[in-house]
Each structure stands twice: as structure tokens, then as C-alpha cells.
Amino acid sequence: MLSYEELERIKGMCSQTNEKQDYMTMRKSEREEKRNLSLNRVSKWPNTIQAERERKEYERIKKLEDDEVSIFNTFFTVTIDQEKRGRRRGRGVPAKFEARGS
């Protein structure tokens, strides 16, 4: 029984391609492997232009989310403070918080 690698080797030997075409195919695959290796290394570097762009975009989105949460918390705190002040003045529970049907 032949392994897959042996079968491919035999097919390659039997094919009618010329040496120049084989050489070009080999060079192309080597270049692609080296390119992928290089891209893999560069993707981990923090000091590239692309990494800086991604970092700035992340920080911008984070700031917007923090501002949104801050605005919500401020609004919620103001609403609760207004409700407490209303109770202190003897108004009781504001109408929008009263249970209906009672």
C-alpha cells in the first residue's frame, strides 16, 4: 500500500511538466510560505501603523462606551435624587411610580 506522499511523488515524476515550470511552482510556494510567516510575526508587533490604528479605534470606542454609561448613570442618579426630594417634601411616591388599580 502506498502512502499519499508516495503517490504524489510518483504522479509528479510521471507528469509531463518541464523543469522551469516546476521550479517556478516551487519558488511561488516558498514565497507564499515566507510571506505567511512574516505576516504572522508582524501581527504581534505593537509598533506598526496598523497596530496603532487598531489601538486608536479601540480607545475611541471604549471612550464612547464609557461616556454613554456615564450619561446613563448621571441621568439615573438625578432621577433617583428627584424622587427622594419629592418624598421629603411630603408628596409621597410620584405618580409614575404608583401602583395602578389601588
C-alpha positions in Angstrom: 0.0 0.0 0.0 1.3 3.5 -0.9 1.1 6.5 1.3 -0.4 9.7 -0.1 3.0 11.3 -0.2 4.5 8.5 -2.2 1.6 8.6 -4.7 2.0 12.3 -5.1 5.8 11.9 -5.7 5.1 9.2 -8.3 2.5 11.4 -10.0 5.0 14.3 -10.0 7.6 12.2 -11.7 5.2 10.9 -14.3 3.8 14.3 -15.2 4.8 16.0 -18.4 5.8 19.3 -16.9 9.1 20.9 -17.7 11.8 21.8 -15.1 11.2 25.6 -15.4 7.5 25.2 -14.6 8.3 23.0 -11.6 10.9 25.5 -10.4 8.5 28.4 -10.7 5.8 26.5 -8.8 8.3 25.6 -6.1 9.5 29.2 -5.8 5.9 30.5 -5.7 5.1 28.1 -2.8 8.2 29.1 -0.9 7.5 32.8 -1.3 3.9 32.2 -0.1 5.2 30.3 3.0 7.7 33.0 3.8 5.1 35.7 3.4 2.6 34.0 5.7 5.4 33.5 8.3 6.3 37.2 8.1 2.6 38.3 8.4 2.2 36.1 11.4 5.2 37.7 13.1 4.2 41.3 12.2 0.7 40.7 13.5 2.1 40.5 17.0 4.2 43.7 16.8 2.6 46.7 18.7 4.6 49.4 16.9 3.2 49.1 13.3 1.0 51.6 11.6 -1.9 49.0 11.5 -1.5 48.2 15.2 -1.6 51.9 16.1 -4.8 52.4 14.0 -6.4 49.4 15.7 -5.4 50.7 19.2 -6.7 54.2 18.5 -10.0 52.8 17.2 -10.3 50.6 20.3 -9.7 53.5 22.6 -12.2 55.7 20.7 -14.9 53.1 21.0 -14.1 52.5 24.7 -14.3 56.2 25.4 -17.7 56.4 23.7 -19.0 53.5 25.6 -17.7 55.0 28.9 -19.3 58.3 28.1 -22.6 56.5 27.3 -22.5 54.7 30.6 -21.6 57.9 32.5 -24.5 59.7 30.9 -26.9 56.9 31.9 -25.6 56.8 35.5 -25.9 60.6 35.8 -29.5 60.6 34.5 -30.4 57.6 36.7 -28.8 59.3 39.8 -30.6 62.6 39.1 -33.9 60.8 38.7 -33.5 59.0 42.0 -32.4 62.3 43.7 -35.5 64.0 42.4 -37.7 61.1 43.6 -36.1 61.4 47.1 -36.6 65.1 47.2 -40.3 64.7 46.3 -40.8 62.3 49.2 -39.1 64.6 51.6 -41.5 67.4 50.7 -44.4 65.2 51.6 -45.5 64.3 48.1 -45.1 60.6 48.6 -44.4 58.4 45.6 -44.5 60.2 42.3 -47.5 59.3 40.2 -45.4 57.5 37.6 -44.2 55.1 40.3 -47.6 54.4 42.0 -49.2 51.0 41.5 -52.2 51.3 39.3 -55.6 50.0 40.4 -55.2 50.7 44.1 
